Amino acid sequence: MATNNLNILFWLYKSKLNKQGEAPIYLRITYNKERKNISTGFNIAPARWDSNRSMVKGIKDEAIQVNAYISQTKAKLMELFNEMLKERDINLDILMDRFFGRDADNMTLMELVQYHNNDFKSRIGTDYTFSTFEKYDILNRKLATFILHKYKKKDVRLKDLGHVFMADFDFYLKSHDGNEHNTTTKYLKNLKKILNVGVVNGWIDENPFEGYKATYKDVDRIYLTQPELTTLEEKDFKLERLQLVKDLFLFQCYTGLAYSDMAKLTTGNISPGIDGNKWIITRRKKTDVRAAIPLLPKAQEIITKYDEGGSNSNRPLLPCYAIQKFNSYLHEIADVCGINKNLTSHVGRRTFATTIALANGIGLETISKILGHTSTKITAQYAVVTDHKIGQDMAQLSEALQNKSALRKAK
């Protein structure tokens, strides 16, 4: 559709297929060589898209819904465009603001959060993961309850925001919701990221939270020491569910896998590595980063224990519980073993980094690759340099210095 140099096109972004094999439908608006591409939030299988008509094929409910949206959007955009022709020079940013009901002077925080989250959600499976989207979705709900609690209304304008709002939200998250400092800091940093979207889109001149200090505190990272790990390994549980959870947790301790990554493993993820031995080759669910993990003997024993045979490469490698049940059963295991620590699935990952790998001389860069991290800075939060490790390293250093001294004297 083109009128007065305005062109409206709906197209399928085929190179951005999600895990279901669907591609996102995008809206492209072009005016006087200026172009805007906007996600509609709809995804469709490429075979169902009619590129000539720019519509979804068929008469199913989904096709009717998407096609109705396309028709209504075209009509609404043309209506707004013709109105603006009478008022002022056309600017696509202003046109889109009007279409989405955004007025720069009266744009609100919750409108911006919703805009950000809708765009984020449409890119799950291509650019982002659902678990990351959930963090922003939770932030959306917490902001809504905070604004209602503090201001007795449902929303606040962006231009009314400042450090006082951030400080009040900071205090609310800790005092009202009971969040710890680092959890609160994560919420605040995510909120600042959303406000940056407002700056990029021209709805605010600058981030009102710029300069607000939101920093993480160092905390004691929970992991199992070697004696605690040995106690757990030697403990036999009569209850089958606890024995399974123990084995799954130990598998984490000897592979460094996050629980979500362990749960999605299939027999097809086991293949010969560069050394000819068995490796786990997978991609991290959270970051989509490749993780290549040589199988240690104890991890292989657990795989063998639960191997049901068969040639299906899509067969689950291990029988996993839902994460909530898994963590609940871990608390029982800790009590029985006399381990006075809050055992969770994440403790297994940290135990691998600290007790299994770092304490036995594996370098941080190698650990980072095994854990599927994007940088060693992240790995440093997992691998704790223990007093025992410091003692070992200093003993080696002392021995090396003594040997050098002895050689000099011998000369």
Number of C-alpha atoms within 10 A of each C-alpha: 10 12 11 10 11 18 16 19 16 20 21 24 16 15 10 15 20 19 10 10 13 21 25 24 25 19 18 15 20 16 17 12 8 10 11 14 13 13 20 17 14 16 21 22 16 18 9 13 19 14 13 7 11 15 21 23 16 12 10 9 9 14 17 15 13 18 17 13 14 19 11 12 15 17 13 12 18 19 12 14 21 13 11 16 11 9 8 8 8 16 14 18 13 15 17 18 17 16 16 11 12 17 14 19 11 14 20 19 24 19 17 19 21 15 15 17 18 16 15 19 19 20 22 17 19 15 13 17 17 14 12 14 17 13 13 21 16 12 17 18 11 16 21 17 14 20 18 13 12 12 11 10 12 13 17 18 15 22 18 11 15 14 14 12 15 19 15 12 21 18 16 19 21 14 11 10 12 12 16 11 16 15 13 21 19 16 23 23 16 14 19 19 14 20 24 20 17 23 14 12 13 14 23 18 13 14 20 21 21 12 8 15 13 18 13 12 9 8 8 8 14 18 26 21 14 14 9 15 18 11 13 21 13 9 13 11 13 8 8 10 13 17 16 20 22 22 22 24 25 22 26 24 29 24 28 27 27 21 23 15 16 22 18 18 20 17 19 16 19 20 14 13 15 9 8 9 12 17 20 22 19 22 16 19 20 15 14 16 15 17 20 19 22 22 19 14 10 15 19 16 14 17 18 13 11 14 15 11 9 8 8 10 12 12 16 19 22 23 14 17 16 10 14 11 11 21 19 13 20 20 16 13 20 18 13 12 14 12 16 10 13 13 22 21 21 20 22 27 25 27 28 26 31 28 22 21 21 20 21 11 11 13 12 18 15 14 23 21 18 21 26 25 19 13 12 16 12 12 22 16 14 23 25 20 14 14 9 10 17 12 11 15 14 12 12 12 12 12 12 12 12 12 12 12 11 11 10 9 8 7 5
